[in-house]
């Protein structure tokens, strides 16, 4: 089974943004279907070849449709009347890259117009070529071809809307609206939306309050490690709130109840305050959160304090 992420995006776009009740990817005709307007379409193909430099060469209509495919076909209903969206999608990482991109796009759009008339007996609908990336030069060429197609089809009594959606417009009109509704859709068949939901979930996990598995591991800074060792990881965690409030080393001495000598208490308070003055407290907490030689309760407290620091930012 072929999976194309761009086609999947358009499939979801037709369903949820354009309101199509029926959407099919990779639409192909059945040899059992009835054809409409065979003679008229043959005549139209001749006109197209004359007007567009033999874009279909010498092929008859049935030959053109023999292996014809529409990447995404959607049908919506307004007051019971069907309206067709037919979309050709191209996703080339380096940008739209056919041998003659403008000519190929022109051919695809014209063929879709013929298909809609030949098999669905309609002269109305929207025919779209969509691609996320196209170079400026090619875009100009395609735009010129598109205008010629619009004028030609209208002069022959057709009222299709032709569109080329690429670059920023692809992002603005297709991708962003899908992102906006992604939380409302839970269909595992919609590959693009599920992929976006998966990536969005991972990004949200990174922004959630920090847990042990989510604490970023920092590159050890010699100065911070040295200060933290002199302070003591357990000591730093136990009195973090006091340091945060800017308690002086002298005041800290009266608060501390652990069994340290007065000289040790004073030394630890001074180095802890230095960590804050040099704005190394986040790095110190991250180092403690990943330390293996301290009790779990100390690491958990470091993670909790990191969470508080993150919420204050």
RODO-2510 file (C-alpha; in nm, 4 decimals, decimal comma):
residues 313
     n   res          X          Y          Z
     1     x     0,0000     0,0000     0,0000
     2     x     0,1420     0,3381    -0,1014
     3     x     0,1519     0,5943     0,1771
     4     x     0,2064     0,9586     0,0833
     5     x     0,2128     1,2072     0,3706
     6     x     0,1163     1,5033     0,1489
     7     x    -0,1837     1,3151     0,0075
     8     x    -0,2844     1,2231     0,3617
     9     x    -0,2719     1,5922     0,4592
    10     x    -0,4967     1,6836     0,1669
    11     x    -0,7328     1,3961     0,2526
    12     x    -0,7782     1,5392     0,6032
    13     x    -0,7998     1,8929     0,4666
    14     x    -1,0857     1,8000     0,2321
    15     x    -1,2741     1,6243     0,5124
    16     x    -1,2321     1,8641     0,8010
    17     x    -1,1630     2,2013     0,6424
    18     x    -1,3571     2,1835     0,3139
    19     x    -1,6396     1,9788     0,4617
    20     x    -1,6367     1,6976     0,2035
    21     x    -1,8622     1,4096     0,3078
    22     x    -1,6946     1,1774     0,0581
    23     x    -1,3166     1,1722     0,0037
    24     x    -1,1088     0,9215    -0,1894
    25     x    -0,7357     0,9093    -0,2419
    26     x    -0,5882     0,7856    -0,5699
    27     x    -0,9191     0,7870    -0,7532
    28     x    -0,9256     0,5799    -1,0742
    29     x    -1,1995     0,5059    -1,3207
    30     x    -1,3685     0,1714    -1,3659
    31     x    -1,3932     0,0281    -1,7180
    32     x    -1,7565    -0,0508    -1,6390
    33     x    -1,8628     0,3104    -1,5956
    34     x    -2,0775     0,4992    -1,8377
    35     x    -1,9044     0,7840    -2,0218
    36     x    -2,0672     1,1226    -2,0707
    37     x    -2,0224     1,3559    -2,3673
    38     x    -1,7695     1,1351    -2,5519
    39     x    -1,7818     1,3263    -2,8804
    40     x    -1,7770     1,6642    -2,7068
    41     x    -1,4759     1,5644    -2,4974
    42     x    -1,2895     1,4385    -2,8057
    43     x    -1,3503     1,7759    -2,9678
    44     x    -1,2372     1,9521    -2,6512
    45     x    -0,9132     1,7516    -2,6440
    46     x    -0,8370     1,8686    -2,9983
    47     x    -0,8946     2,2296    -2,8957
    48     x    -0,6706     2,1855    -2,5913
    49     x    -0,3901     2,0409    -2,8011
    50     x    -0,4078     2,3355    -3,0421
    51     x    -0,4237     2,5930    -2,7645
    52     x    -0,1649     2,4361    -2,5302
    53     x     0,1071     2,3169    -2,7662
    54     x    -0,0165     1,9574    -2,8041
    55     x    -0,0067     1,8941    -2,4298
    56     x    -0,1938     1,5641    -2,4825
    57     x    -0,0052     1,4891    -2,8065
    58     x    -0,2366     1,2973    -3,0433
    59     x    -0,4191     1,1005    -2,7759
    60     x    -0,7947     1,0577    -2,7867
    61     x    -1,0000     1,1146    -2,4731
    62     x    -1,0284     0,7452    -2,3849
    63     x    -0,6507     0,7046    -2,4110
    64     x    -0,5988     1,0045    -2,1831
    65     x    -0,8287     0,8552    -1,9216
    66     x    -0,7030     0,4987    -1,9525
    67     x    -0,4601     0,5309    -1,6599
    68     x    -0,5834     0,8633    -1,5280
    69     x    -0,5694     0,9158    -1,1526
    70     x    -0,6719     1,1951    -0,9169
    71     x    -0,4632     1,2092    -0,5990
    72     x    -0,7544     1,3268    -0,3837
    73     x    -1,1189     1,3614    -0,4843
    74     x    -1,3729     1,5075    -0,2442
    75     x    -1,7445     1,5732    -0,2711
    76     x    -1,9423     1,8077    -0,0506
    77     x    -2,3134     1,8756    -0,0714
    78     x    -2,4836     2,2155    -0,0630
    79     x    -2,8609     2,1907    -0,0571
    80     x    -2,8267     1,8374    -0,1886
    81     x    -2,6195     1,9383    -0,4903
    82     x    -2,2722     1,7806    -0,5155
    83     x    -1,9661     2,0021    -0,5487
    84     x    -1,6347     1,8404    -0,6437
    85     x    -1,2834     1,9112    -0,5191
    86     x    -1,0112     1,7443    -0,7228
    87     x    -0,6558     1,7817    -0,5942
    88     x    -0,3253     1,6830    -0,7473
    89     x    -0,0495     1,6724    -0,4847
    90     x     0,3270     1,6797    -0,5324
    91     x     0,5783     1,6539    -0,2488
    92     x     0,9378     1,6924    -0,3642
    93     x     1,1857     1,7754    -0,0862
    94     x     1,4002     1,9874    -0,3171
    95     x     1,0946     2,1633    -0,4602
    96     x     0,8600     2,0796    -0,7475
    97     x     1,0875     1,8929    -0,9832
    98     x     0,9260     1,7599    -1,3011
    99     x     1,1109     1,7671    -1,6333
   100     x     0,8989     2,0651    -1,7350
   101     x     0,7090     2,1527    -1,4194
   102     x     0,4798     2,4214    -1,5615
   103     x     0,3850     2,2030    -1,8594
   104     x     0,3210     1,9006    -1,6368
   105     x     0,1043     2,0971    -1,3960
   106     x    -0,0948     2,2382    -1,6890
   107     x    -0,1506     1,8895    -1,8288
   108     x    -0,2626     1,7482    -1,4942
   109     x    -0,5129     2,0267    -1,4317
   110     x    -0,6627     2,0016    -1,7793
   111     x    -0,6908     1,6241    -1,7532
   112     x    -0,8740     1,6519    -1,4210
   113     x    -1,1176     1,8993    -1,5793
   114     x    -1,1898     1,6502    -1,8558
   115     x    -1,2340     1,3686    -1,6035
   116     x    -1,4909     1,5638    -1,4031
   117     x    -1,6919     1,6322    -1,7144
   118     x    -1,6424     1,2903    -1,8748
   119     x    -1,7279     1,0774    -1,5684
   120     x    -1,9231     1,3051    -1,3331
   121     x    -2,1165     1,5139    -1,5840
   122     x    -2,0328     1,8444    -1,4161
   123     x    -1,8874     2,1724    -1,5386
   124     x    -1,8402     2,3099    -1,1894
   125     x    -1,5941     2,2273    -0,9150
   126     x    -1,2553     2,3250    -0,7780
   127     x    -0,9397     2,1820    -0,9334
   128     x    -0,6243     2,2276    -0,7280
   129     x    -0,2564     2,1554    -0,7659
   130     x    -0,0897     2,1575    -0,4227
   131     x     0,2774     2,1373    -0,3311
   132     x     0,4649     2,2550    -0,0215
   133     x     0,7669     2,3849    -0,2119
   134     x     0,8232     2,5387    -0,5547
   135     x     1,0958     2,7745    -0,6735
   136     x     0,9952     3,1347    -0,7649
   137     x     1,0771     3,0948    -1,1350
   138     x     0,8609     2,7839    -1,1712
   139     x     0,5838     2,9486    -0,9712
   140     x     0,5714     3,2389    -1,2180
   141     x     0,5551     2,9972    -1,5130
   142     x     0,2773     2,7945    -1,3522
   143     x     0,0781     3,1076    -1,2675
   144     x     0,0922     3,2176    -1,6312
   145     x    -0,0255     2,8740    -1,7491
   146     x    -0,3021     2,8767    -1,4920
   147     x    -0,4420     3,2037    -1,6232
   148     x    -0,4476     3,0620    -1,9760
   149     x    -0,6326     2,7538    -1,8550
   150     x    -0,8950     2,9630    -1,6749
   151     x    -0,9599     3,1812    -1,9808
   152     x    -0,9712     2,8809    -2,2149
   153     x    -1,2112     2,6752    -2,0019
   154     x    -1,4469     2,9671    -1,9415
   155     x    -1,4567     3,0442    -2,3140
   156     x    -1,5686     2,6849    -2,3682
   157     x    -1,8498     2,6996    -2,1136
   158     x    -1,6796     2,5453    -1,8092
   159     x    -1,6894     2,7080    -1,4658
   160     x    -1,4221     2,5223    -1,2740
   161     x    -1,2138     2,7133    -1,0203
   162     x    -0,8458     2,6432    -1,0777
   163     x    -0,5943     2,6962    -0,7972
   164     x    -0,2243     2,6434    -0,7376
   165     x    -0,1435     2,6159    -0,3657
   166     x     0,2271     2,6212    -0,2882
   167     x     0,4923     2,7529    -0,0512
   168     x     0,3530     2,9882     0,2177
   169     x     0,0015     2,9429     0,0846
   170     x     0,0297     2,5651     0,1329
   171     x     0,1258     2,6233     0,4950
   172     x    -0,1383     2,8925     0,5499
   173     x    -0,4372     2,7305     0,3767
   174     x    -0,3776     2,3587     0,4288
   175     x    -0,1353     2,2806     0,7097
   176     x    -0,2223     2,5480     0,9673
   177     x    -0,6005     2,4875     0,9551
   178     x    -0,5306     2,1160     1,0078
   179     x    -0,3142     2,1933     1,3092
   180     x    -0,5954     2,4064     1,4486
   181     x    -0,8457     2,1162     1,4388
   182     x    -0,6020     1,8337     1,5171
   183     x    -0,7221     1,7938     1,8772
   184     x    -1,0769     1,7307     1,7562
   185     x    -0,9882     1,4396     1,5256
   186     x    -0,9084     1,0889     1,6468
   187     x    -0,8939     0,8729     1,3351
   188     x    -0,5952     0,6407     1,3008
   189     x    -0,6567     0,6240     0,9253
   190     x    -0,5514     0,9880     0,8879
   191     x    -0,1752     0,9502     0,8757
   192     x    -0,0810     1,3165     0,8585
   193     x    -0,2961     1,4202     1,1543
   194     x    -0,1837     1,1241     1,3638
   195     x     0,1799     1,2064     1,2863
   196     x     0,1250     1,5681     1,3856
   197     x    -0,0556     1,4628     1,7054
   198     x     0,2346     1,2305     1,7897
   199     x     0,4968     1,5018     1,7425
   200     x     0,2820     1,7546     1,9266
   201     x     0,2524     1,5121     2,2183
   202     x     0,6305     1,4813     2,2398
   203     x     0,6712     1,8593     2,2337
   204     x     0,4089     1,8992     2,5058
   205     x     0,5891     1,6434     2,7199
   206     x     0,9034     1,8541     2,6983
   207     x     0,7123     2,1582     2,8237
   208     x     0,5326     1,9773     3,1066
   209     x     0,6547     2,0126     3,4648
   210     x     0,9912     1,8399     3,4805
   211     x     1,0114     1,4773     3,5844
   212     x     1,3258     1,2766     3,6293
   213     x     1,3180     1,1330     3,2796
   214     x     1,2527     1,4805     3,1354
   215     x     1,5245     1,6764     3,3161
   216     x     1,7809     1,7891     3,0598
   217     x     2,1258     1,6512     3,1295
   218     x     2,3699     1,9412     3,1303
   219     x     2,7371     1,9375     3,0414
   220     x     2,9269     1,9475     3,3737
   221     x     3,0657     2,2913     3,4514
   222     x     3,3805     2,2663     3,6606
   223     x     3,3046     2,5808     3,8588
   224     x     2,9454     2,4787     3,9377
   225     x     3,0507     2,1269     4,0358
   226     x     3,3190     2,2627     4,2647
   227     x     3,0769     2,5005     4,4378
   228     x     2,8128     2,2309     4,4720
   229     x     3,0633     1,9886     4,6225
   230     x     3,1715     2,2466     4,8790
   231     x     2,8071     2,3195     4,9608
   232     x     2,6900     1,9587     4,9560
   233     x     2,4010     1,8412     4,7386
   234     x     2,1844     1,7446     5,0314
   235     x     2,2581     2,0718     5,2100
   236     x     2,1835     2,2778     4,8999
   237     x     1,8485     2,1048     4,8480
   238     x     1,7457     2,1225     5,2131
   239     x     1,7859     2,4972     5,2340
   240     x     1,7174     2,6009     4,8781
   241     x     1,4138     2,8049     4,9785
   242     x     1,6196     3,0025     5,2290
   243     x     1,8878     3,0721     4,9695
   244     x     1,6161     3,1719     4,7229
   245     x     1,4841     3,4247     4,9724
   246     x     1,8291     3,5746     5,0068
   247     x     1,8981     3,4796     5,3666
   248     x     2,2408     3,5910     5,4793
   249     x     2,4961     3,3298     5,5874
   250     x     2,4673     3,4654     5,9411
   251     x     2,0909     3,4130     5,9508
   252     x     2,1302     3,0713     5,7935
   253     x     2,3549     2,9649     6,0823
   254     x     2,0690     3,0204     6,3265
   255     x     1,8277     2,8173     6,1102
   256     x     2,0457     2,5164     6,0377
   257     x     1,9968     2,2298     6,2800
   258     x     2,2049     1,9572     6,1114
   259     x     2,5040     1,8216     6,2940
   260     x     2,7705     2,0374     6,1246
   261     x     3,0430     2,2374     6,2916
   262     x     2,9903     2,6112     6,2946
   263     x     3,2789     2,6567     6,0500
   264     x     3,1285     2,3959     5,8152
   265     x     2,7848     2,5578     5,8365
   266     x     2,9231     2,8998     5,7575
   267     x     3,1311     2,7667     5,4687
   268     x     2,8367     2,5791     5,3142
   269     x     2,6041     2,8789     5,3459
   270     x     2,8570     3,1085     5,1786
   271     x     2,9167     2,8769     4,8836
   272     x     2,5426     2,8150     4,8438
   273     x     2,4803     3,1887     4,8286
   274     x     2,7585     3,2192     4,5741
   275     x     2,5782     2,9676     4,3521
   276     x     2,2771     3,1973     4,3482
   277     x     2,4785     3,5143     4,2995
   278     x     2,6456     3,3611     3,9960
   279     x     2,3048     3,2355     3,8738
   280     x     2,4118     2,8733     3,8713
   281     x     2,1186     2,7366     4,0730
   282     x     1,9373     2,5813     3,7723
   283     x     2,2523     2,4031     3,6597
   284     x     2,3123     2,2883     4,0175
   285     x     1,9591     2,1458     4,0417
   286     x     2,0013     1,9680     3,7072
   287     x     2,3261     1,8118     3,8274
   288     x     2,1574     1,6942     4,1479
   289     x     1,8595     1,5551     3,9536
   290     x     2,0972     1,3272     3,7598
   291     x     2,3289     1,2430     4,0500
   292     x     2,3498     0,8750     4,1413
   293     x     2,5208     0,9116     4,4783
   294     x     2,2400     1,0969     4,6600
   295     x     1,9131     0,9603     4,8035
   296     x     1,6100     0,9429     4,5761
   297     x     1,4300     1,1960     4,7959
   298     x     1,7056     1,4496     4,7280
   299     x     1,6827     1,3959     4,3512
   300     x     1,3019     1,4225     4,3640
   301     x     1,3265     1,7480     4,5551
   302     x     1,5673     1,8842     4,2904
   303     x     1,3168     1,7920     4,0186
   304     x     1,0360     1,9606     4,2122
   305     x     1,2401     2,2778     4,2522
   306     x     1,3229     2,2764     3,8800
   307     x     0,9501     2,2586     3,8106
   308     x     0,8943     2,5656     4,0257
   309     x     1,1732     2,7522     3,8483
   310     x     1,0155     2,6657     3,5118
   311     x     0,6686     2,7851     3,6183
   312     x     0,8083     3,1200     3,7276
   313     x     0,9579     3,1889     3,3840
***
